[in-house]
Amino acid sequence: MSKNTFGNNFTVTTFGESHGNALGCIVDGCPSKLNIDIEKIQAALDRRRPGNHNAGENNACVTGRKEADQVEILSGVKDGLSLGTPIAMIIRNTSQHSKDYGNLEYTYRPGHADYTFDQKFDFRDFRGGGRSSGRETAARVAAGAIASVITENAGIKITAYTIKAAGISATKRNFDEIEQNPLRAPDNEAAEAMQKRIEEIRSQGDSAGAIIECVVKGVPAGLGDPVFDKLDAMLAHAMLSIGAVKGIEFGSGFDAADMTGSMNNDSMRASDNGYGVEFVTNNAGGILGGISNGNDIVFRVAVKPVPSIYQKQETVMKTDKGYENVDLEIKGRHDVCLAPRIVPVVEAMTALVLADAILS
């Protein structure tokens, strides 16, 4: 299997399966003498895993699988500073229940990558989805914590949050409230309604989708390239590489299709001191022609409902004679809505893209 590496100048290669011994990543292209704080990396991983106050036992969204997600740095760091050599990190799996997947060796789960993975490789790790599992994103979050050192040193602030879950939208964007509720929404009242609806969906053995918005402040003008490696194209690549993400839009997004040019264009004015440019609006989402324009980068991603649901589903089973129709009841521990746990993944992938652009 190839294509496990992301980035051009600052790269991350992830490895490992959901129910293997461990998963991890190798970060290459990191400059030397950067402060690499393992506690900061661990804090990022703690936000992604179930078991903290926002994504824990009282959260109707998340799986009951309890992983410590304890990160170990194997190379590339000495005395808390990057050496400029590859940084290898691993996260050991400690809470696999592989027996829950015994009925999936030859049966394909609807909405999962089981069938397509089998078609490509003719062999798969059916325990928890293997490489196709959302657990692979733990390695991305660890790598993103390294990348965030570069972005933060450049004065860039990345903030993602849930603006819609289970059909309920946030009506305000108060960043102070993001970590105050289980959905990581910038609206505590809306988060309460989201949580209630998700509890109802969970009781029915079903799952829910969400929309995550990301705002990046402090981005200088000039990041990105004008043709194939447009900054928005690279961000789209990063986001759509997250298994549950099915769509992305920047700025006014699909609403731009209903606008006129005079409505959608972002007027420009000289800054008060005359040495800079300011934009009156931000329909472009901070990127023009594939290059950052100095405005906030704003994008939203659509997250599909978790495909592992506790309802009987129609599918097929692979046999020596071909395929036969079967009914499937999925077992195991699964999220109901990915919103709170996918927020740190979106932030991590954004940091990887921007770190790569900064180092180009």
C-alpha positions in Angstrom: 0.0 0.0 0.0 1.5 3.4 -1.0 0.2 6.9 -0.6 0.6 7.0 3.2 2.6 10.2 3.1 1.1 13.8 3.1 2.9 17.0 2.3 5.8 18.3 0.1 8.3 20.1 2.3 6.9 19.2 5.7 5.7 15.6 5.4 3.9 13.1 7.6 3.7 9.4 7.0 1.3 7.4 9.2 1.3 3.7 9.9 -0.6 1.1 11.9 -4.0 -0.4 12.1 -7.0 0.1 14.5 -6.4 -3.3 16.2 -2.7 -3.7 15.6 0.0 -3.3 18.3 0.4 0.4 17.7 -0.1 3.2 15.2 2.1 6.2 14.7 3.8 8.6 12.3 7.1 9.9 10.9 7.4 13.6 10.5 10.1 14.7 8.1 11.2 18.2 7.0 10.9 19.7 10.5 13.5 22.5 11.0 16.0 22.0 13.8 15.8 23.7 17.3 12.0 23.9 17.4 10.6 23.5 20.9 8.9 20.1 20.9 6.8 19.7 24.0 5.6 16.1 24.5 2.9 17.4 26.9 1.5 19.6 24.2 1.4 16.6 21.8 -0.3 14.6 24.5 -2.9 17.3 25.1 -3.8 17.4 21.4 -4.3 13.6 21.5 -6.4 13.8 24.7 -8.8 16.1 22.8 -9.3 13.6 20.1 -9.7 10.5 22.3 -12.8 9.5 24.3 -12.4 9.8 28.0 -12.0 13.6 28.6 -14.7 16.0 29.8 -15.8 16.9 26.3 -15.7 13.5 24.7 -16.2 11.2 27.6 -18.6 8.8 29.2 -21.4 11.4 29.5 -21.1 12.3 25.8 -23.8 10.6 23.7 -21.6 11.1 20.6 -18.7 8.9 21.4 -17.5 5.3 21.5 -17.0 3.4 24.7 -13.5 2.3 23.6 -11.1 3.7 26.2 -7.6 4.2 24.8 -4.9 6.1 26.8 -3.4 7.3 23.5 -0.1 7.8 25.2 2.4 9.1 22.7 6.1 8.1 22.6 8.7 10.0 20.7 11.3 7.6 19.3 13.6 9.9 17.3 14.3 13.4 16.1 14.1 15.2 19.4 16.8 15.9 22.0 16.4 17.8 25.2 13.0 19.1 24.0 14.4 20.5 20.7 13.9 19.1 17.2 17.1 17.8 15.6 16.0 18.5 12.0 15.9 14.7 11.4 12.8 12.6 11.1 10.6 12.6 14.2 9.0 9.2 14.8 6.1 8.8 17.3 4.0 5.8 18.2 0.7 5.4 20.1 0.2 1.9 21.4 -3.3 0.2 21.2 -4.4 -1.1 24.5 -8.1 -1.6 24.4 -8.9 -3.6 21.3 -12.0 -5.9 21.3 -11.2 -7.7 18.1 -13.7 -10.5 18.9 -16.5 -7.9 18.2 -15.5 -8.0 14.5 -15.4 -11.8 14.1 -18.5 -11.8 11.9 -17.0 -9.2 9.5 -14.2 -11.3 7.9 -16.2 -12.0 4.8 -19.1 -9.6 5.3 -19.0 -6.0 4.2 -20.4 -3.2 6.4 -22.6 -0.7 4.6 -21.0 2.8 4.5 -17.5 1.5 5.3 -14.5 0.9 3.1 -14.6 -2.9 3.5 -15.8 -3.7 0.0 -13.6 -1.2 -1.8 -10.5 -2.1 0.2 -11.1 -5.8 -0.7 -11.5 -4.9 -4.3 -8.2 -3.0 -4.4 -6.0 -5.3 -2.2 -7.9 -8.6 -2.1 -6.8 -8.8 1.6 -7.8 -6.7 4.6 -7.6 -6.4 8.3 -11.3 -6.6 9.2 -10.8 -5.9 12.9 -12.0 -2.3 13.4 -11.4 -1.4 9.7 -7.6 -1.6 9.8 -6.1 1.3 8.0 -9.5 2.6 7.1 -10.4 3.2 10.7 -10.9 6.6 12.2 -8.3 5.6 14.8 -5.6 6.3 12.2 -6.3 10.0 12.8 -4.6 9.8 16.2 -1.3 9.7 14.3 -2.3 12.8 12.3 -3.1 14.7 15.5 0.3 13.9 16.9 2.0 15.1 13.7 -0.3 18.2 13.6 1.0 19.1 17.1 4.5 19.3 15.7 3.3 21.4 12.7 1.5 23.7 15.1 4.8 24.8 16.5 5.7 26.2 13.1 2.3 27.9 12.6 2.2 29.4 16.0 5.7 30.7 15.6 4.4 32.5 12.5 1.5 34.0 14.5 -1.2 31.8 13.1 -4.1 30.6 15.2 -6.2 27.7 14.0 -9.7 27.1 15.6 -12.2 24.5 14.5 -15.6 23.8 16.0 -19.0 22.2 15.4 -21.5 24.5 13.8 -24.1 21.9 13.0 -24.8 18.4 14.4 -27.8 16.1 14.0 -29.6 18.8 12.0 -29.2 21.5 14.7 -27.2 24.6 14.0 -25.2 26.9 16.2 -26.6 30.4 16.1 -23.6 32.2 17.5 -19.8 31.8 17.3 -18.4 32.4 20.8 -14.9 30.7 20.8 -14.8 30.8 24.6 -17.7 28.3 24.7 -16.1 25.7 22.4 -14.5 23.7 25.2 -17.4 24.2 27.5 -19.7 21.6 25.9 -19.5 18.0 24.7 -20.0 19.0 21.0 -17.2 21.5 20.9 -19.7 24.0 19.5 -19.2 27.8 19.9 -22.8 28.0 21.3 -23.6 26.2 24.6 -27.4 26.5 24.1 -27.2 24.9 20.6 -24.8 22.3 21.9 -27.4 21.2 24.5 -30.0 20.8 21.8 -27.5 18.9 19.7 -26.7 16.6 22.5 -30.3 15.9 23.3 -31.1 15.0 19.7 -28.0 12.8 19.4 -29.1 10.9 22.6 -32.5 10.3 20.8 -30.7 9.0 17.7 -28.4 6.8 19.8 -31.4 5.3 21.5 -32.7 4.3 18.1 -29.4 2.5 17.2 -28.6 5.2 14.6 -26.0 7.9 14.0 -25.7 11.5 13.0 -23.7 13.8 10.8 -22.2 17.2 11.4 -20.6 20.3 9.9 -17.3 21.6 11.3 -16.1 25.1 10.6 -12.4 26.2 10.8 -11.2 29.7 11.1 -7.5 30.5 10.7 -6.3 33.9 11.9 -3.0 35.6 11.4 -2.2 34.1 8.0 0.0 36.4 6.0 -0.7 37.1 2.4 1.3 35.0 -0.1 1.1 31.4 1.2 0.2 28.8 -1.5 0.8 28.3 -5.2 -1.3 29.4 -8.2 -1.8 26.2 -10.1 -2.0 22.6 -8.8 -0.9 23.2 -5.3 -3.3 26.0 -4.5 -3.6 26.6 -0.8 -7.4 25.8 -0.9 -6.7 22.7 -3.0 -4.2 21.5 -0.4 -6.6 22.2 2.4 -9.3 20.4 0.5 -6.9 17.4 -0.1 -6.1 17.4 3.6 -9.8 17.5 4.7 -11.1 15.0 2.2 -8.4 12.6 3.3 -10.2 12.3 6.6 -12.4 9.3 6.1 -15.7 10.8 7.3 -15.5 14.1 5.4 -17.6 14.2 2.3 -17.5 17.9 1.3 -15.7 21.2 1.8 -16.5 24.9 1.1 -14.5 28.1 1.5 -15.9 31.5 2.5 -19.3 31.9 1.0 -18.9 28.4 -0.5 -21.9 27.0 -2.4 -23.9 30.1 -1.7 -21.6 31.9 -4.2 -23.5 30.0 -7.0 -26.5 32.2 -6.2 -24.7 35.5 -6.0 -23.7 38.0 -8.6 -20.1 39.1 -9.1 -20.8 42.4 -7.4 -22.1 40.5 -4.4 -19.4 37.9 -4.2 -16.3 40.0 -4.9 -14.5 41.2 -1.7 -13.8 44.9 -2.0 -10.3 46.1 -1.0 -9.2 49.2 0.8 -5.8 50.6 1.8 -5.2 50.2 5.5 -5.1 53.3 7.7 -1.3 53.6 7.5 -1.3 53.0 3.7 1.1 50.1 4.0 -1.4 47.3 3.7 -4.6 46.1 2.2 -7.8 45.3 4.0 -10.9 43.4 2.7 -14.4 44.7 3.4 -15.9 41.2 3.2 -14.5 37.6 3.1 -16.5 35.7 0.6 -13.3 34.2 -0.7 -12.5 32.6 2.6 -9.1 34.2 2.8 -7.7 32.6 -0.5 -7.6 34.1 -4.0 -6.1 32.3 -6.9 -4.8 29.6 -4.6 -2.8 32.1 -2.5 -3.7 33.5 0.9 -4.7 37.2 0.8 -4.1 38.0 4.5 -7.8 37.7 5.4 -8.9 35.0 7.8 -9.1 31.6 6.1 -12.6 30.2 6.7 -13.8 26.8 5.5 -16.4 24.2 6.5 -16.4 20.4 6.1 -19.4 18.1 6.0 -19.0 15.0 8.2 -21.1 12.0 7.3 -23.1 10.0 9.9 -21.0 7.2 11.5 -21.6 4.1 9.3 -21.5 1.6 12.2 -25.1 1.7 13.5 -26.9 -0.7 15.8 -29.7 -1.5 13.3 -30.1 -4.6 11.1 -28.8 -3.7 7.6 -28.8 -5.4 4.2 -25.4 -6.2 2.8 -23.4 -9.0 1.1 -21.0 -11.7 2.2 -18.1 -13.0 0.2 -18.0 -16.7 -0.4 -16.0 -19.2 -2.5 -18.8 -19.0 -5.1 -19.2 -15.3 -5.2 -21.5 -13.1 -3.1 -24.7 -13.8 -1.2 -27.2 -11.5 0.4 -27.2 -11.3 4.2 -28.5 -9.2 7.0 -25.9 -7.7 9.3 -26.0 -6.5 12.9 -22.8 -4.6 13.9 -21.3 -5.2 17.3 -18.6 -3.4 19.2 -18.1 0.2 20.4 -18.7 3.0 18.0 -19.2 6.8 17.9 -22.7 8.1 17.2 -21.6 11.5 15.9 -18.0 12.4 15.1 -18.3 16.1 15.7 -16.3 16.6 18.9 -13.5 14.2 18.1 -13.1 15.3 14.5 -12.5 18.9 15.5 -8.9 18.4 16.6 -8.3 16.3 13.5 -9.4 19.2 11.3 -7.1 21.5 13.2 -4.2 19.1 12.9 -4.6 18.7 9.1 -4.9 22.5 8.7 -1.6 22.9 10.7 0.1 20.4 8.4 -0.9 22.2 5.3 0.1 25.6 6.6 3.4 24.4 8.0 4.2 22.9 4.5 3.3 26.2 2.9 5.4 28.3 5.3 8.4 26.1 4.6 8.0 26.1 0.8 
